Amino acid sequence: MIQTLSDKRFRAVIVGGGVTGLVAAHAFTKAGIDHVVLERGDEAAPPTGASIAIYPHGARILQQLGLLEQTQKIADPLEDGATNRWPDGTPIQWSDLWRFVRENHGAELMLLERRGYLQVLWENLPDRSKVLFQKKVTDIVEDDDGVEVFLSDGTSERGDIVVGADGVHSTVREKMWEYANRLEPGIIDVKEKKAITTQWKCLLGFGPGEPHLKNELSVVYNQGHSFLLGTQPRRCFYFVFQRVKRPWTRYNRPHYTQKDAEEMAASVADMPISETMVFGELWKKRWRGSVVDIEEGILSRWHYGRTVLVGDTAHKITPNMALGGNSALRHQLHLSLPPYSQPPLPSISEPTLPSYETHHGVFPAYHQNAGLGQLDFENVQYLDFAVSSAAKAGE
């Protein structure tokens, strides 16, 4: 059937149903933009990963999306500050960091399980029928009237734009690069393709709370590896960072198994994580544990044609500052939520035929405003200031 100006609606195809993709679904719903989410897995909240942290600026966006109250119910505030430790577990420095965050920004830093956060995002979607599972992307084809996303099950989804929210190993990004180089040979070079690299790997997971450990965030420094711990009464989250011998990219990355996790845990099992515990005690009681790459890097091009990249697909932040999930929230703010999205994408209340001009102004503005800048950089500056001030106060 031929669609006319009166019955054609602007539609976004969101690829990826993880944290970034589900946040995108909420943002597009809030903005009144028609959309569909394509997730290659078979469930919304799989039992993978460890923790996620929400800073005050992320909490403000969750409030706008109507998700803050539900998120707060599953989060525990960090009450005993932040501690840096020597390799033997003894403290180097302590800071009442989270009090500074609360007093200066009006909200707690929330630490919660990643799967629980996914469940909040999923269960509070107004229309869950827009999220389709077991939908693996095989190709993306643009034409004058829109874009079609082809899937491994033989089906396809058509829209006006594609939002790549499928993570650091993105298929959407790969297809965008192919399309860009076909139209403008050489526009995507090797430097861009290798912009995201891995210099560290990480053993991450969590288990039950430990009565001997404070309700704090702590870092234990060592030669070639370090521990990052979020210890709370109900749960203990842990990250063991280990430098790799030679950096790699997505083209030659390893694939880890549970055996790799066991071997990495054994290599640091007798290492102190505090004055009273070694890591092996946490690992023995774990609920979940796995090895992942710690990729980092920022692409110079976040969009081309009708495709736009968001979250880890466009840039990857190491998890030690816990800003990845917050950046995904900010991306959606600038991509789809007026008045931050300028110019705005058309909503379902605005009949329109798809056009290149519709998003030609949106995507560059989104990249400029959401690119690793202002809010996240200010947060890092503030955290550095808070730690330094606390250290000086204790001298």
C-alpha positions in Angstrom: 0.0 0.0 0.0 1.3 3.5 -0.9 1.6 5.7 2.2 0.5 9.3 1.9 1.5 12.4 3.8 -1.6 11.9 6.0 -0.8 8.4 7.2 3.0 8.2 7.1 4.6 8.6 10.5 8.3 9.0 11.5 9.7 5.8 12.9 13.0 4.9 14.6 14.5 1.4 14.5 16.5 0.9 17.7 19.0 -2.0 17.5 20.0 -3.4 20.9 17.8 -4.0 23.9 20.3 -3.6 26.7 20.6 -0.6 29.0 21.1 1.9 26.2 18.4 0.5 23.9 15.8 0.3 26.7 16.6 3.9 27.8 16.2 4.9 24.1 12.7 3.3 24.1 11.7 5.2 27.1 13.0 8.5 25.7 11.3 8.0 22.3 8.1 7.1 24.1 8.3 10.2 26.2 9.0 12.3 23.1 6.1 10.7 21.2 8.3 9.2 18.5 7.2 5.8 17.0 9.9 3.1 17.3 10.7 -0.6 17.5 13.6 -2.2 19.5 15.4 -5.2 18.0 17.3 -7.3 20.6 19.4 -10.3 19.5 19.0 -12.1 22.9 15.9 -13.9 24.2 15.2 -11.9 27.4 15.3 -8.3 28.6 17.3 -8.8 31.8 19.8 -11.6 31.4 21.9 -12.6 34.4 25.1 -11.0 33.2 27.4 -8.2 34.4 27.7 -6.8 37.9 26.8 -3.3 39.0 25.8 0.0 37.5 26.0 3.4 39.1 23.8 6.4 38.6 25.1 9.9 39.3 22.9 12.8 40.2 22.8 14.1 36.6 21.7 10.6 35.5 19.1 10.6 38.3 17.6 13.8 37.0 17.1 12.2 33.5 15.6 9.1 35.1 13.2 11.4 36.9 12.1 13.0 33.6 11.5 9.5 32.2 9.4 8.5 35.2 12.0 5.9 36.3 13.7 7.4 39.3 11.4 6.1 42.1 11.6 2.5 40.9 15.3 2.7 40.5 15.8 4.1 44.0 13.9 1.1 45.4 16.6 -1.3 44.3 19.6 0.9 44.9 21.6 1.3 48.1 23.5 4.5 48.9 27.2 4.4 49.7 27.4 5.8 53.2 31.1 5.3 54.4 32.9 7.3 51.7 35.7 6.2 49.4 39.1 4.6 50.4 42.3 4.1 48.4 44.5 1.3 49.7 48.0 0.0 49.4 48.6 -3.6 48.1 48.5 -4.9 51.6 45.0 -3.6 52.1 45.8 -0.7 54.5 44.4 2.7 53.7 46.3 5.4 51.8 43.5 7.9 51.8 39.9 8.2 52.8 37.3 10.7 51.5 33.7 11.5 52.5 33.1 11.6 48.8 29.4 10.7 48.7 28.5 13.3 51.2 30.1 15.9 48.9 28.1 14.5 46.0 24.9 14.6 48.0 25.4 18.1 49.3 26.6 19.6 46.1 24.3 17.9 43.6 21.2 17.2 45.7 21.1 13.4 45.2 22.9 10.2 46.2 25.1 8.2 43.9 23.0 5.1 43.4 24.8 1.7 43.2 22.7 -1.2 42.0 22.9 -4.5 40.2 22.9 -4.1 36.4 20.3 -6.9 35.9 18.0 -5.2 38.4 18.3 -1.9 36.5 17.4 -3.7 33.3 14.3 -5.1 34.9 13.2 -1.6 36.0 13.7 -0.3 32.5 11.8 -3.3 31.0 8.9 -3.6 33.5 8.1 0.2 33.3 8.0 0.4 29.5 4.5 1.7 28.5 4.4 -0.6 25.5 6.6 -3.7 25.7 5.3 -5.0 22.4 7.7 -2.6 20.7 10.6 -4.7 21.9 11.3 -7.8 19.8 13.6 -10.6 20.9 15.8 -13.0 19.0 16.3 -10.4 16.2 19.9 -10.5 14.9 20.7 -7.8 12.3 22.3 -9.1 9.1 22.1 -6.0 6.9 20.9 -2.4 6.8 19.9 -0.8 3.5 19.1 2.9 2.9 17.0 4.3 0.1 15.5 7.7 -0.7 12.4 7.0 1.5 14.0 5.5 4.5 16.0 2.5 5.8 15.3 -1.2 6.2 16.9 -3.4 8.8 17.2 -7.1 7.7 17.2 -9.8 10.3 18.5 -13.4 10.5 15.0 -14.9 10.8 14.1 -13.6 7.4 12.0 -10.6 8.6 12.9 -6.9 8.3 11.9 -3.7 10.0 11.6 -0.4 8.1 12.0 3.1 9.5 13.3 6.6 8.9 16.4 6.3 11.1 18.4 3.5 12.7 19.7 4.0 16.3 22.7 1.8 17.0 22.5 0.9 20.6 24.1 -2.6 20.2 27.2 -2.0 22.3 30.9 -1.9 21.8 30.9 -4.8 19.2 28.2 -3.1 17.2 26.8 -4.6 13.9 25.0 -1.3 13.2 28.4 0.6 13.4 30.0 -1.9 11.0 27.1 -1.5 8.5 27.3 2.3 8.8 31.0 2.2 8.0 30.4 0.0 4.9 27.7 2.3 3.6 29.8 5.4 4.3 32.8 4.0 2.5 30.7 2.9 -0.4 29.3 6.4 -0.9 32.5 8.3 0.1 35.5 5.9 -0.3 38.0 6.4 2.5 35.8 8.5 4.8 36.1 5.7 7.4 39.8 4.9 7.8 41.7 2.3 9.7 42.4 4.8 12.6 38.6 5.1 13.1 38.1 1.4 12.9 40.8 0.8 15.6 39.8 3.8 17.8 38.4 1.5 20.5 41.1 -0.7 22.0 41.6 -3.0 25.0 44.6 -2.5 27.3 42.9 -4.1 30.4 40.7 -7.1 31.1 38.5 -7.4 34.1 37.1 -10.1 36.3 33.8 -8.8 37.5 30.9 -10.0 39.6 29.1 -9.8 42.9 28.0 -11.7 45.9 26.5 -11.3 49.4 27.4 -8.4 51.7 30.3 -8.8 54.1 29.9 -7.6 57.7 33.6 -7.0 58.0 33.6 -4.4 55.1 32.4 -0.9 55.2 29.6 0.4 53.0 32.0 2.2 50.7 33.8 2.3 47.3 37.4 1.2 47.6 40.4 0.8 45.3 43.4 -1.4 46.1 46.4 -0.6 43.9 48.9 -3.2 42.8 51.6 -3.7 40.1 49.8 -4.7 36.9 46.4 -5.2 38.5 44.0 -3.4 40.9 40.8 -4.0 42.7 37.7 -1.8 42.6 35.1 -2.8 45.2 31.6 -1.5 46.0 30.8 -3.1 49.3 27.4 -2.8 50.9 25.3 -4.6 53.5 23.2 -6.5 50.9 25.8 -7.0 48.2 29.5 -6.8 47.3 30.4 -5.8 43.8 34.0 -6.4 42.6 36.2 -5.6 39.6 39.7 -7.0 39.2 41.5 -5.1 36.5 44.5 -6.7 34.9 46.7 -5.2 32.2 47.1 -7.3 29.1 50.5 -8.0 27.6 49.6 -6.5 24.3 46.6 -4.2 23.5 44.1 -5.5 21.0 41.0 -4.3 19.0 37.7 -5.9 18.1 39.4 -7.7 15.2 41.6 -9.9 17.3 39.9 -9.9 20.7 39.8 -13.2 22.7 36.6 -14.9 23.9 36.5 -15.8 27.6 35.1 -18.8 29.3 34.3 -19.6 32.9 37.6 -21.4 33.1 39.3 -18.1 32.3 37.4 -16.5 35.2 38.5 -19.3 37.6 42.1 -18.9 36.5 42.1 -15.2 36.9 40.5 -15.4 40.3 43.1 -18.0 41.4 45.9 -15.7 40.4 44.8 -12.9 42.8 43.0 -15.1 45.5 45.5 -14.3 48.2 45.7 -10.6 47.5 44.3 -8.3 50.3 41.2 -6.2 49.6 41.1 -4.7 53.1 42.9 -5.0 56.4 40.8 -8.1 57.2 40.0 -10.0 53.9 41.6 -11.4 50.8 39.9 -11.6 47.4 39.5 -15.3 47.5 37.0 -15.0 50.3 34.8 -12.9 48.2 35.2 -15.1 45.1 34.3 -18.2 47.1 30.9 -16.8 48.0 30.2 -15.2 44.6 26.8 -15.2 43.0 28.2 -14.3 39.6 31.6 -13.8 38.0 33.1 -13.5 34.5 35.9 -12.0 32.5 35.4 -9.2 30.1 37.5 -6.8 28.0 37.9 -3.2 29.2 37.6 -1.4 25.9 38.1 2.3 25.7 38.0 4.9 22.9 35.9 7.5 21.2 34.9 7.4 17.5 35.2 10.7 15.5 32.0 9.9 13.5 28.8 9.1 15.4 26.4 9.2 12.5 26.2 8.8 8.7 23.2 8.9 6.5 20.2 7.6 8.4 22.2 5.9 11.1 23.2 7.3 14.5 25.3 5.6 17.2 24.6 5.9 20.9 26.2 4.7 24.1 29.1 2.2 23.9 28.6 2.0 20.2 30.0 5.5 19.8 32.4 5.7 22.7 33.5 3.3 25.4 34.5 4.4 28.9 36.4 2.3 31.4 34.1 1.5 34.3 36.3 2.8 37.1 34.5 6.2 37.0 31.1 4.5 36.5 30.0 7.0 33.9 29.0 4.6 31.0 25.3 4.2 32.0 25.0 7.9 32.8 26.4 8.8 29.3 23.8 6.6 27.7 21.1 8.6 29.5 22.6 11.9 28.3 22.8 10.6 24.8 19.0 10.0 24.7 18.4 13.4 26.3 20.1 15.2 23.4 18.9 12.9 20.7 15.2 12.7 21.4 13.9 14.7 24.3 12.9 18.4 23.6 14.0 21.0 24.5 17.5 19.3 24.7 17.1 17.7 21.2 17.5 20.7 18.9 16.1 20.4 16.3 13.7 17.8 17.6 12.8 14.5 15.8 9.2 14.5 14.6 6.6 12.8 16.9 3.7 10.6 16.0 1.4 13.6 16.3 3.2 15.2 13.3 2.4 13.5 10.0 5.4 13.6 7.8 7.1 11.8 4.9 10.6 10.8 5.8 13.3 13.0 4.5 17.1 13.4 4.9 16.5 17.0 6.1 14.5 15.6 9.1 17.6 14.2 10.8 20.3 16.1 8.9 20.3 18.8 11.6 19.5 16.5 14.6 22.5 14.1 14.4 25.3 16.7 14.3 23.7 18.6 17.1 23.3 15.4 19.1 27.0 14.6 18.6 28.1 18.1 19.6 26.0 18.2 22.7 26.2 14.7 23.9 29.8 13.9 23.0 32.0 13.2 26.0 31.9 16.7 27.2 30.3 19.1 29.6 28.4 17.2 32.3 30.6 14.1 32.5 33.8 16.2 32.4 32.4 18.5 35.1 31.6 15.4 37.2 35.2 14.1 36.9 36.5 17.6 37.7 34.3 17.7 40.8 35.3 14.2 42.0 39.0 15.0 41.6 38.4 18.2 43.6 36.5 16.4 46.3 39.1 13.8 46.7 41.9 16.4 46.8 40.1 18.6 49.3 39.4 15.7 51.6 43.1 14.6 51.4 44.2 18.1 52.3 41.7 18.4 55.1 43.1 15.2 56.7 46.7 16.4 56.6 
